[in-house]
């Protein structure tokens, strides 16, 4: 019975990791969508509403994804993609 519980916990962790990653990626999609808004054939008021909605959705998804993934994973990837960090010599 104990092995079954461990397997369920592992599966649950894997699901949360994937869900958090999807939310973070989705936030980039929302922010990327902002680049397309000026070219939509709708009124200016509608463009403002769409833009505000995309920003709000982007923020919500990145914060939820960050909360699910946890501090360690967010810092790991933030440091990996930080172009201003000092690189070790020989790399």
N, C-alpha and C positions, 0 to 999 in steps of 0.2 A: 504494500500500500504506500509506503514511503517513497519508493521509486516513481510511482505514478504521480504523486504530488510534486516531486522534483521535475518530472518531465512537463507537467502542466505549468509550473513556474517558469521553466526555461522557454516554453512555447509562448507564454504570456509576455516575457521580456523581449523575445524576438519580435512579437507583434507590435509592442510599444515602440521598439527601436525603428521598425519600418514605418509606423504611423508618424513618429516624430520627424523622420527623414523626409517623408512625403510632404508634411506640413511646411518644412523649411524650404524644400524645392518649390512648392506651390507659392510660397511668398515671393520667390524670384519671378515666377510666371505672372503674378499679379502686378508686380512693379514693372516688369517688361511690357505688360499690356498698356502701361501709361504711354509708351512710345507710339502706340497706334491710335490713341484717342484723338489727336488733332486731325487725323485723316478721315475720321468717320463722317458720313454725310448726315449729321444731325445738328440741331441748334446748339448754340454756345452754352445755354443753360443745361442742356442734356450732357454735353461734354464735361462740364464742371461736376455734375452729379456722378457721372461714370468715373471720373478721375478721383473724386473723394472716396467713392466706394472701393475702388481698387487699392488706394492707400490704406484705408481702414482694414480691408480684408488681408492685405499684405502684412500689416503690423500684427493683426490678431494671429495669423497663421505662423509667423516667425516666433512670436512669444510663446504660443502653445507648443510649437515644435521644440523650442529651447527648453521649456519646462519639462516636457516628456523626455527629451534626450539627456538632459542633465548638464551640469556645469562642466564636467570633465570632457565630454565629447565636444561641446561647443568650443571650449578653449583649444582643444586639439586641432580642430579644423580652422579656427580663427588664426592660430599661429601658423598653420600649414600654408594658408593662403595670404598671409600678411606680407606684402611686398616690401615693407619698410624694416623688417626685422634683420638683424645682423646674421649673415650666413657664416658658417664655419669655413675656415680656409681649406682649400683643397676640394671644394664642392663645385 
